[in-house]
Each structure stands twice: as C-alpha cells, then as structure tokens.
C-alpha cells in the first residue's frame, strides 16, 4: 500500500493482491485517516490483481460508514481503475453502489510524495477479528450475503472464543 494525503482527500494505492493478511493494516490506515478528518478517499486499484472477501468487506464497511456521513450522490470512496474481476465481485456482493468507480490517470499536485504506512504487525487474533468484522459488513450491505458467509462468520467467531486454536 502507498498513501498520499492531500488537503481535500486521501489516496491509497493497492498493489498486488489485497487479502486478509493486509486487512488489519488497511483498516487501521483508513480509521486513522477518518479520525484525522478525511472524508473522501481515492483507492487506486490500477495495480491490484484481486481482492478476497475480507478486503472487500473492509472496503464495504468503510463505504457504508462514509456514505452515511456524506451526500448520497457523493460516495466517500472512489475506486480508480479496478479490474473487471473486482468490479464483478463488488457487484455480486451487492456493494458496488457504495463506491464511485472511475478510470484514468490520477492527476496529483506537483511534488507530491507517497509513503508506505507502517504495518500494525497484527496478531492472529487481530486478523481473525478483522476477517469476522469484514464478513459481517458484507452481510450488512446485502442480505443475500448472509447465506454466503454465515458459516465463515460462525467459524471465525468460534475461533475468537478459542484463542489457542489455530486457523
């Protein structure tokens, strides 16, 4: 992940595979940016090959949260250059409406530097909790997702109750 925070928005570039192992870092980053007052996000997906359901759930959860805080015609999260696989996943999960999808090159102000945020070095329990919350967000977004993820969420919730049990 690369991050650029400007006056009116924050841009996060996702490179490679966006999966559950990066979920806690992504969630922490967005939470911190929201805490600092950012309300508009551009998620550059031009180099993101795919997203798993955990990462999609984190994204959807923030989409819900930001859309409740902004005007309905101005989604708080803009997905730039997502590939067709990611768009299809979001559509199939009933979450695409939470985002503005754009294509093209992001025009950044001159002399801007991005940085890679530090990892939160999540524990296995933090990763499990993030996975559970992400899948619950997907079920909140679309009731059809309950059937898809009820077993996953039950497994994750049970796993959190038994911390010595391995994934």
C-alpha positions in Angstrom: 0.0 0.0 0.0 1.1 3.5 -0.8 -0.6 6.5 0.8 -0.9 10.1 -0.2 -2.8 12.5 2.0 -3.7 15.9 0.4 -5.8 18.8 1.7 -9.2 17.5 0.4 -8.7 13.8 0.0 -6.5 10.8 0.7 -5.3 8.4 -1.9 -4.4 4.8 -1.2 -2.8 2.7 -3.9 -3.2 -1.1 -3.5 -0.5 -3.1 -5.3 -0.7 -6.8 -5.9 -3.3 -9.0 -4.0 -5.5 -7.4 -1.5 -6.2 -10.1 1.0 -6.9 -10.8 4.7 -3.2 -10.5 5.7 -3.3 -6.8 4.7 -6.7 -6.3 6.2 -5.7 -5.0 9.6 -3.2 -2.6 8.1 -5.8 -1.3 5.6 -8.5 -1.0 8.3 -6.1 0.8 10.7 -5.0 3.2 7.9 -8.5 4.2 6.9 -9.6 4.5 10.5 -6.7 6.8 11.2 -7.3 9.0 8.1 -11.0 9.3 9.1 -10.0 10.2 12.6 -7.8 13.0 11.1 -10.8 14.4 9.2 -10.5 12.9 5.8 -13.9 12.2 4.3 -13.1 11.5 0.6 -10.8 8.6 -0.4 -9.5 7.5 -3.8 -8.4 3.9 -3.8 -6.2 3.4 -6.8 -6.6 -0.2 -7.9 -4.7 0.0 -11.2 -2.1 -2.4 -9.9 -4.4 -4.6 -7.7 -4.8 -8.0 -9.2 -7.6 -9.2 -6.9 -9.3 -8.8 -3.6 -10.5 -11.5 -1.2 -13.8 -11.3 0.6 -12.1 -9.9 3.8 -10.6 -7.0 2.0 -13.8 -6.4 0.1 -15.7 -6.5 3.4 -13.4 -3.9 5.0 -13.8 -1.7 1.9 -17.6 -2.1 2.0 -17.7 -1.4 5.7 -15.9 1.9 5.2 -18.1 2.6 2.2 -21.2 2.2 4.4 -19.7 4.4 7.1 -18.6 7.2 4.8 -21.8 7.2 2.7 -23.8 7.7 5.9 -21.7 10.8 6.6 -21.8 12.3 3.1 -24.4 13.3 0.5 -25.9 10.2 -1.3 -24.7 11.4 -4.7 -21.1 11.8 -3.5 -19.7 8.5 -2.3 -16.9 8.9 0.2 -14.8 6.3 -1.6 -13.8 6.4 -5.2 -12.3 3.2 -6.8 -10.0 4.2 -9.5 -9.2 1.7 -12.3 -10.5 -1.5 -10.7 -10.2 -4.5 -13.0 -13.3 -6.3 -14.2 -12.9 -9.1 -11.6 -13.0 -6.7 -8.7 -16.0 -4.8 -10.1 -17.8 -8.1 -10.7 -17.1 -9.2 -7.1 -18.4 -5.9 -5.7 -21.5 -6.1 -7.9 -22.2 -9.8 -7.0 -21.9 -9.0 -3.3 -24.3 -6.0 -3.7 -21.7 -3.5 -2.6 -20.8 -1.7 -5.9 -23.3 1.1 -5.2 -21.2 2.2 -2.2 -18.5 3.5 -4.5 -17.9 5.8 -7.4 -15.9 3.8 -10.0 -13.6 5.9 -12.2 -11.0 5.2 -14.9 -8.0 7.2 -16.0 -4.8 8.7 -14.5 -4.9 10.4 -11.2 -3.7 13.9 -11.5 -1.7 14.7 -8.4 -0.4 18.1 -7.3 3.2 18.8 -8.2 6.0 17.5 -5.9 3.9 15.0 -4.0 5.4 12.1 -2.2 3.7 8.9 -1.3 4.7 6.8 1.7 4.2 3.2 2.7 2.4 3.1 6.1 4.0 1.1 8.8 2.4 -2.3 9.4 0.5 -2.9 12.6 2.0 -6.3 12.8 -1.3 -7.9 13.6 -1.6 -11.0 15.8 -3.5 -14.0 14.5 -6.4 -12.9 16.8 -6.5 -9.4 15.3 -6.5 -10.9 11.8 -9.4 -13.2 12.7 -11.4 -10.3 14.3 -10.8 -8.2 11.2 -12.0 -11.1 8.9 -15.1 -11.6 11.1 -16.0 -7.9 11.0 -15.4 -7.7 7.3 -17.7 -10.6 6.5 -20.3 -9.1 8.9 -20.1 -5.9 6.9 -20.7 -7.8 3.7 -23.8 -9.3 5.3 -25.0 -5.9 6.4 -24.6 -4.5 2.9 -26.6 -7.2 1.2 -28.9 -9.7 3.0 -28.2 -12.2 0.2 -24.6 -12.4 1.6 -25.8 -14.0 4.8 -26.2 -17.3 3.1 -22.7 -16.9 1.5 -20.9 -16.0 4.7 -22.9 -17.4 7.7 -20.6 -20.4 8.0 -17.5 -18.3 7.7 -18.6 -15.9 10.3 -19.6 -18.7 12.7 -16.2 -20.4 12.3 -14.4 -17.1 12.8 -16.5 -16.2 15.9 -15.8 -19.6 17.4 -12.1 -19.3 16.6 -12.0 -16.0 18.6 -13.6 -17.7 21.6 -10.7 -20.3 21.5 -7.5 -18.3 21.0 -5.3 -21.3 21.4 -6.9 -22.9 18.4 -5.1 -22.4 15.1 -6.5 -21.2 11.8 
